[in-house]
Amino acid sequence: MSDNTTPSRPAAVGAEGRKTATSKNAATSKKTATSKSTAANKKTATSKSTAANKKTATSKNAGAAKGTAAAKGAEPPARRPRRRPRFSVERGWFPPLGTKGRIALVASLLTGLLTHGYHLFRYPLYLTDEGIYMQRAWSLVRETSLSPYTYDYDHAPLGWITLAGWVFPLPKQFETFGNAINTGRFLMLLVHIAAVYLLFEIARRLSGSVLAATVTSFLFNVSPIAVYFQRQVLLDNLMMLWLLLSLFMLLRREVTIRSVFGGGMALGIALITKENAIFFVPSFMYLLYRRVKGSASSRFTSTLWPFAAATPIGAYVTYALLKNELLPSGFDFDLNNPPADHVSLLYTLWWQLNRNQGTLFSHTGLLQTSWLVRDKFLLIAGVCAMVMCLWIGIRDRRRNLGFLIAGTLALGYAFYLVRGSVVLDFYVTPLIPMFALCIGMITDRLLKGSFANRFMRGAHSLTRVAVPSFVAVLLLVSPASGYLVHTNTEGRTQIADQYQSKINLTGMQHAQIAWVRKHVPPNSRVIMDDDLWGELHDVRPFYPYAHSHWNASSDPDVRDKLFKKKWQNVDYIIMSNKMRKSMMTNNSDGRENWILQALRNSDRVWSVTEGNIKLEIYRVR
């Protein structure tokens, strides 16, 4: 052992090994190395932090000897902050659904099944447009044509093609669920359940929150205006299913060729289901741009999507071209002189674009007389939430892309409704899920903000959920909201009409049909509304000369050949609830004068009234 191996030991190292000397610079060999933490042995000094015995943990700055000062210990490494879960609509970083999310999704699906399935075949009353779409589906199944009358391209045909595809494989086809409209309404129930799933996932991916998705689905399921219109056999409901599917495909985690092509095809199908889907297209295009921006395949995918969307539209245009019904005769688009020799797709589109009705905001407009009456909360809160979504999204487009998309989707369709063209009451249907989406996302944003304040942060998690839930329950049971309870015309508080088992509005129409079959001969020439068309043409005994007042006043084969525009050739008039008003509205050019004259020269032989609903049958003298 060399003299310069170790310094002198200030403390003895006993056999027990209890006391050790502290050394800052212990030479371990000829080439000395400084050690901060070494095990005690005969040749080296012990470390600054040693184990005092077999059972104790290593201390940061342990004094090894009784008489020595505490050694300078190294500071422990700082803990790395826990990384928050990343969320980005643009990059497809969506949080996983999780157990709570699955429970909320199942609850939303079951709620939709209950609210839209209960009382489905009794409420609301069968309406004209339901009869028209089922009538055209009947024509496809029975006659392999798009309409039993002249198809004038008033709507793209994929909606009733879908209805025909649903009816054809059923065991009793149109009578599987009692009658044609009931069979179509059952499909609307299935469509709604599928739409609930898509809307739930869309809301969750746009907001990153299960709470937003739950609130959105809840309003979509429970809103009275939603229940009223989404039960009906409407092209708008089928269009919204395809639009939600297209949006869902664009919100996949990865933007693949399959998702882009599928999303484009779904949008194209929506457009040839009902043309007003075009007002959602700008939002879809912007979302696609943000999703593929900067990717290696951005140019290809941004070209593939519109190509896929144009494919179904091209098939529709090709159909009209092959039938020589694309352009009007002589390329004449004069609205005062419709083409007489054949119908035209482009002429009909031009006519629809130039129709105007006035404003929705007048005291006689649909907003006051139909929409706000059914659901003030969803419409008013929806407009406010839409504005907030737009403000949040525009303020920071990079982080709040989901709010921007939700706001522009609602704004685009709201513009369609208020632009001044002809609007029917069920045209509001596609706006319902968009407003529900905006309300859900804003609700989630406000609750998260309230959770961050000092008072709510100290509250129990159960309290933070219970307080908003209690407010929601109060809203549901309040007669002022009209969601589950409302005040009837007699001032009594009762459950909403859509859930009352005593209310059987369609039973009135069944009674009307029963009287016709008992007292009206099958060869009678009958003027009616379209809601009864399937019953009189698909169930024996058939009534081949029963036609709606719309076709009797406009279709040359019916007007000029069967009735010859003479009221004396009418035997019976079956009046639906608002048929008289529709006839007056449709008579701006005098086309229904002879039908109204037949009504004036007739006797009422049957009628039934319930509330503000009145059905009648007249025998022409």
C-alpha atoms as one frame of an Amber mdcrd trajectory, in Angstrom:
protein
   0.000   0.000   0.000   1.430   3.319  -1.052   1.694   6.261   1.283  -0.561
   8.446  -0.898  -3.401   5.970  -1.153  -5.601   7.268   1.645  -5.540  10.109
   4.093  -5.403   9.438   7.765  -8.661   8.162   9.253 -10.147  10.527  11.783
 -12.497   7.954  13.192 -11.947   4.360  13.898 -13.752   1.779  11.909 -14.914
  -0.779  14.456 -15.914  -4.344  14.035 -19.557  -3.435  14.389 -19.332  -1.143
  11.308 -21.506   1.488  13.015 -19.340   4.599  12.578 -17.804   5.716   9.344
 -15.715   8.678   8.408 -16.974  11.265   6.018 -14.720  12.084   3.157 -15.102
  14.661   0.439 -12.055  13.666  -1.595 -11.117  10.036  -1.039  -8.319   8.755
  -3.192  -9.093   5.177  -4.258  -6.001   4.499  -6.331  -2.917   6.091  -7.777
  -5.238   7.902 -10.137  -7.610   9.272  -7.562 -11.320   9.624  -8.375 -13.669
  11.632  -6.332 -16.800   9.694  -5.257 -19.984  11.174  -3.838 -21.646   7.908
  -2.924 -19.557   4.800  -2.207 -20.004   1.812  -0.003 -17.990   1.714   3.155
 -14.990  -0.568   3.103 -11.561  -0.693   4.564  -9.881   1.372   1.852 -12.483
   3.987   0.914 -14.573   6.524   2.689 -18.292   6.077   2.830 -20.698   8.079
   0.685 -22.689  11.081   1.749 -25.824   8.967   1.852 -25.412   5.445   3.267
 -27.782   2.862   4.560 -27.807   3.005   8.322 -28.954  -0.606   8.575 -30.642
  -3.254   6.479 -34.177  -1.946   7.107 -33.760   1.802   6.607 -34.132   3.680
   3.316 -31.317   5.718   1.854 -31.527   9.309   3.056 -30.769  12.300   0.852
 -28.283  13.929   3.286 -27.511  11.412   6.024 -24.840  12.143   8.561 -22.894
   8.945   8.773 -21.196   9.572  12.091 -22.525  10.977  15.344 -20.011  13.742
  15.384 -19.952  14.633  11.722 -21.954  17.319   9.972 -24.588  16.415   7.403
 -23.133  15.929   3.991 -24.230  18.118   1.119 -26.783  16.088  -0.793 -27.668
  16.429  -4.427 -31.153  17.849  -5.086 -33.643  15.254  -6.406 -34.588  15.595
 -10.093 -37.754  17.630 -10.712 -40.854  15.630 -11.644 -41.925  15.953 -15.232
 -45.407  17.507 -15.470 -48.100  15.056 -16.435 -48.962  15.525 -20.086 -52.552
  16.455 -20.669 -54.466  14.365 -23.166 -54.110  15.979 -26.551 -57.184  17.050
 -28.529 -57.246  18.468 -32.031 -60.000  18.246 -34.607 -57.570  19.238 -37.320
 -55.084  16.458 -36.541 -57.635  13.820 -35.603 -56.585  13.650 -31.961 -59.817
  12.601 -30.318 -60.037  11.306 -26.744 -61.145   7.687 -26.419 -64.803   6.989
 -25.750 -64.161   5.233 -22.445 -66.592   3.480 -20.147 -68.561   6.610 -19.242
 -68.838   7.503 -22.901 -70.198   4.062 -23.787 -72.779   4.313 -21.025 -73.834
   7.773 -22.241 -74.057   6.545 -25.845 -76.232   3.552 -24.938 -78.452   5.788
 -22.803 -78.827   8.218 -25.719 -79.787   5.433 -28.122 -82.365   4.038 -25.700
 -83.794   7.507 -25.087 -84.203   8.039 -28.824 -85.890   4.663 -29.198 -88.350
   5.560 -26.439 -89.195   9.143 -27.398 -89.559   8.470 -31.114 -90.934   4.935
 -30.957 -93.683   5.382 -28.370 -97.006   6.457 -29.920 -95.315   6.386 -33.343
 -98.331   5.209 -35.349-100.826   7.484 -33.558 -99.112  10.856 -33.441 -98.824
  13.092 -35.410-101.550  13.087 -38.036-100.654  11.585 -41.415 -99.587  14.499
 -43.595 -99.700  15.214 -47.310 -95.986  14.879 -47.991 -95.814  11.532 -46.207
 -98.474  10.270 -48.587 -96.633  11.674 -51.627 -93.342   9.944 -50.823 -94.998
   6.617 -50.011 -97.105   6.983 -53.171 -93.938   7.278 -55.258 -92.314   4.376
 -53.440 -95.460   2.380 -54.281 -95.034   3.327 -57.935 -91.452   2.022 -57.917
 -92.408  -1.292 -56.330 -95.633  -1.861 -58.263 -95.007  -0.091 -61.583 -91.179
   0.399 -61.733 -91.581   4.129 -62.354 -90.593   7.139 -60.278 -94.168   8.345
 -59.894 -97.685   7.133 -60.722 -98.136  10.535 -62.360 -95.846  12.637 -64.540
 -92.526  12.973 -62.706 -91.676  16.657 -62.961 -88.344  16.663 -61.037 -89.820
  18.559 -58.102 -87.471  16.530 -55.872 -84.529  14.278 -56.553 -85.740  10.654
 -56.350 -83.310   8.884 -54.025 -85.518   9.451 -50.975 -88.436   7.368 -52.203
 -86.039   4.946 -53.881 -84.768   4.297 -50.340 -88.346   3.868 -49.120 -89.037
   1.399 -51.930 -85.870  -0.523 -51.054 -87.055  -0.724 -47.450 -90.586  -1.844
 -48.330 -89.796  -4.381 -51.062 -88.291  -7.212 -48.915 -90.865  -6.879 -46.094
 -93.345  -9.784 -45.780 -96.449  -7.655 -46.433 -94.608  -4.782 -48.064 -96.629
  -1.568 -47.616 -99.059  -3.150 -45.140 -96.375  -4.685 -42.891 -97.059  -2.155
 -40.111-100.714  -1.547 -40.902-100.514   0.823 -43.862 -98.003   2.501 -46.139
 -97.260   5.532 -43.972 -96.838   3.429 -40.817 -94.337   1.268 -42.683 -92.431
   4.372 -43.700 -92.554   5.733 -40.149 -90.920   2.610 -38.776 -88.021   3.237
 -41.150 -87.863   6.812 -39.805 -87.439   5.339 -36.314 -84.463   3.282 -37.486
 -83.078   6.330 -39.280 -83.351   8.370 -36.096 -81.491   5.780 -34.005 -78.667
   5.716 -36.552 -78.626   9.528 -36.599 -78.354   9.628 -32.785 -75.210   7.496
 -32.905 -73.638   9.617 -35.642 -74.557  12.909 -33.962 -73.199  11.693 -30.606
 -69.847  10.804 -32.154 -69.719  14.004 -34.207 -70.368  16.149 -31.118 -67.761
  14.235 -29.131 -65.123  14.613 -31.817 -65.816  18.277 -32.478 -65.725  19.134
 -28.764 -63.554  16.408 -27.226 -66.219  15.965 -24.551 -68.699  13.213 -23.722
 -70.792  15.796 -21.875 -71.283  17.862 -25.041 -72.253  14.730 -26.959 -74.735
  13.695 -24.266 -76.451  17.101 -24.156 -76.607  17.195 -27.961 -78.196  13.741
 -28.208 -80.600  14.513 -25.380 -82.012  17.581 -27.136 -82.118  15.730 -30.438
 -84.187  12.996 -28.770 -86.516  14.921 -26.473 -87.256  18.221 -28.216 -90.982
  18.353 -29.096 -90.285  19.841 -32.523 -87.787  17.035 -33.160 -90.240  14.327
 -32.130 -92.983  15.865 -34.256 -91.059  16.085 -37.513 -88.588  13.221 -37.185
 -91.396  10.672 -36.812 -92.817  11.684 -40.182 -91.843  10.127 -43.509 -89.829
  13.077 -44.806 -86.974  13.382 -47.252 -85.346  15.782 -44.779 -84.827  12.981
 -42.260 -83.191  10.729 -44.844 -81.062  13.628 -46.089 -79.801  14.361 -42.561
 -78.759  10.742 -42.049 -76.499  10.916 -45.115 -75.158  14.334 -44.130 -74.265
  13.122 -40.637 -72.598  10.061 -42.125 -70.555  12.271 -44.454 -69.482  14.491
 -41.548 -68.642  11.435 -39.453 -66.384  10.102 -42.225 -64.502  13.417 -42.333
 -63.954  13.198 -38.567 -62.163   9.866 -38.583 -58.852   9.731 -36.722 -56.977
   9.338 -39.979 -58.013  10.910 -43.251 -57.720   7.954 -45.598 -58.763   7.478
 -49.184 -61.619   5.289 -47.998 -62.960   7.881 -45.549 -62.672  10.737 -48.061
 -64.381   8.763 -50.821 -67.090   7.514 -48.454 -67.708  11.000 -47.096 -67.999
  12.444 -50.581 -70.381   9.711 -51.718 -72.570  10.197 -48.624 -72.780  13.926
 -49.363 -73.706  13.256 -52.993 -76.446  10.846 -51.878 -77.760  13.512 -49.493
 -77.907  16.001 -52.371 -80.014  13.714 -54.561 -82.209  12.878 -51.590 -83.069
  16.546 -51.119 -81.364  19.437 -52.835 -81.195  21.804 -49.861 -78.302  19.736
 -48.499 -76.151  22.043 -50.625 -76.265  24.672 -47.860 -74.097  22.415 -45.674
 -71.418  21.968 -48.333 -69.226  25.024 -47.484 -68.673  23.786 -43.920 -67.822
  20.307 -45.182 -65.319  21.716 -47.656 -63.598  23.832 -45.018 -63.367  20.882
 -42.618 -61.825  18.723 -45.347 -59.323  21.485 -46.158 -58.228  21.733 -42.528
 -57.963  17.959 -42.134 -55.769  17.361 -45.216 -53.805  20.616 -45.109 -50.079
  19.913 -45.142 -50.406  16.167 -45.737 -48.585  14.440 -48.570 -51.879  13.386
 -50.176 -53.726  16.693 -49.708 -54.014  17.408 -53.430 -55.322  13.931 -54.217
 -57.836  13.751 -51.355 -59.133  17.287 -51.965 -59.861  16.236 -55.549 -61.273
  12.807 -54.715 -63.895  14.172 -52.303 -65.770  16.428 -54.778 -65.477  13.737
 -57.439 -67.156  11.215 -55.137 -69.858  13.775 -54.223 -70.522  14.538 -57.887
 -70.946  10.875 -58.866 -74.545  10.413 -57.576 -75.482  13.847 -58.930 -74.059
  12.895 -62.309 -76.192   9.759 -62.351 -79.316  11.858 -61.710 -78.440  14.342
 -64.455 -77.671  11.473 -66.847 -81.118   9.984 -66.184 -82.765  13.275 -67.177
 -80.499  13.601 -70.212 -81.312  10.109 -71.477 -85.026  10.863 -71.204 -84.521
  14.176 -73.042 -85.779  15.994 -69.946 -82.674  17.912 -68.938 -83.351  21.128
 -70.877 -86.686  22.797 -71.672 -87.834  23.012 -75.261 -86.033  25.722 -77.189
 -83.906  26.433 -74.114 -86.789  28.619 -72.903 -86.749  29.374 -69.160 -89.694
  31.762 -69.184 -91.454  31.171 -65.873 -94.714  32.564 -67.214 -94.844  29.950
 -69.982 -93.859  26.504 -68.695 -92.748  23.965 -71.322 -95.775  22.115 -72.635
 -94.255  19.198 -74.520 -92.104  17.689 -71.736 -90.865  18.387 -68.230 -87.331
  19.631 -67.614 -84.907  19.164 -64.707 -83.143  22.497 -65.196 -86.389  24.390
 -65.741 -87.802  22.995 -62.476 -84.641  23.973 -60.605 -84.862  27.481 -62.062
 -88.515  27.708 -61.058 -87.730  26.618 -57.499 -84.914  29.149 -57.188 -87.250
  31.974 -58.216 -90.095  31.126 -55.886 -90.590  33.548 -53.014 -92.927  33.550
 -50.091 -92.070  36.523 -47.929 -90.522  36.603 -44.503 -90.685  34.025 -41.746
 -90.775  36.732 -39.094 -94.259  38.054 -39.776 -97.061  37.254 -37.345 -98.479
  34.782 -39.878 -95.115  33.191 -40.714 -94.136  29.669 -39.797 -91.796  30.878
 -37.079 -94.708  32.257 -35.063 -97.483  29.873 -36.071 -95.637  26.527 -36.135
 -92.044  26.416 -34.936 -91.970  28.525 -31.758 -95.300  27.050 -30.718 -93.738
  23.591 -30.647 -90.354  24.399 -29.095 -89.275  27.877 -28.000 -86.273  26.687
 -26.024 -84.432  24.808 -28.759 -84.892  27.532 -31.353 -84.010  30.518 -29.147
 -81.163  28.783 -27.310 -79.991  27.336 -30.617 -79.636  30.766 -32.217 -77.716
  32.076 -29.184 -75.464  29.003 -29.114 -74.835  29.296 -32.858 -73.640  32.893
 -32.442 -71.391  31.887 -29.537 -69.923  28.992 -31.520 -69.146  31.318 -34.409
 -67.538  33.866 -32.085 -65.384  31.264 -30.323 -64.444  29.581 -33.589 -63.561
  32.742 -35.493 -61.557  34.145 -32.579 -59.196  31.172 -32.605 -59.707  29.052
 -35.711 -56.679  26.891 -34.961 -57.724  25.603 -31.537 -61.509  25.916 -31.841
 -62.139  24.359 -35.231 -64.980  22.261 -33.798 -66.907  25.340 -32.671 -66.406
  26.977 -36.061 -67.741  23.921 -37.917 -70.781  23.584 -35.621 -71.599  27.277
 -35.956 -71.258  27.424 -39.733 -73.346  24.269 -40.223 -76.229  25.882 -38.326
 -75.702  29.280 -39.975 -75.688  27.863 -43.505 -79.046  26.141 -43.135 -80.559
  29.028 -41.153 -79.700  31.265 -44.101 -81.622  28.885 -46.384 -84.727  29.216
 -44.217 -84.708  33.009 -43.926 -83.654  33.888 -47.471 -87.276  34.551 -48.532
 -88.146  31.551 -50.725 -91.059  29.167 -50.208 -90.660  27.328 -46.896 -92.877
  24.556 -45.549 -93.121  23.830 -41.839 -91.053  20.606 -41.957 -88.155  22.402
 -43.664 -86.897  23.219 -40.159 -86.069  19.545 -39.541 -82.362  19.636 -40.601
 -81.782  22.662 -38.361 -82.739  20.702 -35.224 -79.560  18.551 -34.942 -77.393
  21.563 -35.837 -78.909  23.678 -33.056 -78.648  20.744 -30.641 -74.960  20.397
 -31.552 -74.267  24.096 -30.881 -76.135  24.013 -27.559 -74.285  20.869 -26.467
 -70.866  22.330 -27.215 -71.597  25.687 -25.560 -73.065  23.942 -22.493 -69.902
  21.895 -22.136 -67.765  25.017 -22.510 -69.716  26.951 -19.874 -69.692  24.084
 -17.379 -65.967  23.595 -17.772 -65.491  27.295 -17.127 -67.625  27.126 -13.987
 -65.714  24.075 -12.741 -62.501  26.083 -12.917 -63.608  28.792 -10.505 -62.696
  28.611  -6.831 -66.159  27.772  -5.537 -66.921  24.928  -7.928 -63.399  23.576
  -7.765 -63.859  22.997  -4.053 -67.246  21.369  -4.494 -67.694  17.628  -4.651
 -67.727  16.129  -8.138 -71.235  14.804  -7.515 -72.422  18.338  -6.750 -70.949
  19.690  -9.957 -72.998  17.191 -11.930 -76.113  17.272  -9.759 -76.724  21.036
  -9.969 -76.911  21.251 -13.793 -78.915  18.010 -13.862 -81.427  19.439 -11.395
 -81.861  22.529 -13.554 -82.422  20.288 -16.589 -85.081  18.285 -14.759 -86.892
  21.474 -13.767 -86.881  22.500 -17.405 -88.332  19.170 -18.452 -91.227  19.146
 -15.999 -92.052  22.830 -16.317 -95.218  23.436 -18.353 -93.612  26.590 -19.742
 -91.007  24.548 -21.599 -93.559  22.162 -23.092 -91.061  19.328 -23.290 -92.739
  16.664 -21.187 -95.616  18.659 -19.702 -97.674  21.466 -21.201-100.830  23.445
 -20.567-103.685  22.545 -22.910-106.275  24.888 -24.385-108.504  24.353 -21.340
-105.782  25.512 -18.950-105.032  22.044 -17.617-101.515  20.748 -17.165-100.940
  17.430 -18.898 -98.218  15.335 -20.469 -97.097  16.332 -23.968 -99.242  15.166
 -26.873 -96.568  12.924 -28.365 -96.592  10.748 -25.231-100.328  10.657 -24.510
-101.746   7.223 -25.158-105.267   8.685 -25.211-104.452  10.883 -28.201-104.929
   8.878 -31.385-104.887  11.393 -34.210-104.313   8.884 -36.978-107.302   6.899
 -35.697-109.483   9.683 -37.101-108.049   9.003 -40.550-108.583   5.263 -40.155
-112.245   5.987 -39.382-112.451   8.169 -42.485-111.091   5.359 -44.661-113.460
   2.845 -43.053-116.472   5.025 -43.954-115.235   5.368 -47.548-114.877   1.603
 -47.958-118.359   1.055 -46.571-120.269   3.735 -48.443-118.284   4.849 -51.515
-118.272   2.565 -54.614-114.732   1.652 -55.848-115.401   3.111 -59.317-116.246
   6.568 -57.910-114.247   9.578 -59.057-112.777  10.973 -55.858-110.826  14.126
 -55.005-108.744  13.743 -51.822-105.396  14.494 -50.233-102.262  12.409 -50.716
-102.171  11.022 -47.157-104.911   8.509 -48.104-103.462   7.537 -51.468-101.739
   4.329 -50.361-104.795   3.066 -48.504-107.085   3.500 -51.508-104.693   2.179
 -54.157-102.878  -0.703 -52.432-105.602  -2.320 -50.293-108.626  -4.057 -51.753
-111.071  -2.864 -52.864-108.976  -0.530 -55.003-110.091   2.993 -55.875-108.310
   3.623 -59.194-110.079   6.955 -59.782-109.161   8.493 -56.415-106.639  11.306
 -56.924-105.283  14.157 -54.893-106.387  17.693 -55.649-102.765  18.530 -56.537
-102.674  16.038 -59.409-106.303  16.608 -60.392-105.526  20.273 -60.994-102.091
  19.956 -62.648-101.537  16.566 -64.285-103.033  16.613 -67.819-103.875  12.896
 -67.773-106.018  13.316 -64.658-107.319  16.828 -65.179-108.196  16.671 -68.885
-108.943  12.995 -69.464-110.629  11.791 -66.274-112.344  14.886 -64.864-112.265
  17.093 -67.971-112.025  20.104 -65.601-115.760  19.832 -64.859-117.053  19.744
 -61.315-119.958  17.537 -62.456-117.471  14.695 -63.036-116.527  14.577 -59.331
-118.454  12.121 -57.132-116.873  12.566 -53.692-114.415  14.938 -52.011-112.515
  13.561 -49.010-111.238  16.512 -47.004-108.090  16.262 -44.881-107.426  18.626
 -41.980-105.975  21.574 -43.925-106.954  20.582 -47.441-109.300  23.543 -47.966
-106.494  25.983 -47.110-104.079  24.136 -49.415-106.562  24.328 -52.275-106.914
  28.076 -51.841-103.127  28.526 -51.678-102.626  26.386 -54.795-105.275  28.321
 -56.719-103.333  31.488 -57.468-103.750  30.866 -61.208-107.306  29.475 -60.935
-106.328  25.867 -61.554-108.526  24.535 -58.741-111.615  26.606 -59.450-113.575
  23.626 -60.764-112.707  21.556 -57.659-113.792  24.386 -55.338-117.002  24.670
 -57.345-117.619  20.949 -56.842-117.145  21.510 -53.107-119.731  24.287 -53.117
-122.183  21.960 -54.892-121.879  19.094 -52.428-123.338  17.844 -49.163-121.321
  16.816 -46.118-122.007  13.169 -45.335-119.372  12.479 -42.664-117.166  14.495
 -40.311-115.125  14.122 -37.126-113.481  16.808 -35.005-110.877  16.583 -32.267
-109.369  19.796 -30.974-108.370  21.891 -33.979-108.366  18.875 -36.317-111.376
  18.344 -38.552-111.872  15.654 -41.223-114.853  15.627 -43.601-116.358  13.771
 -46.569-118.618  15.465 -49.149-120.897  13.921 -51.791-121.166  16.070 -54.900
-124.728  16.658 -56.009
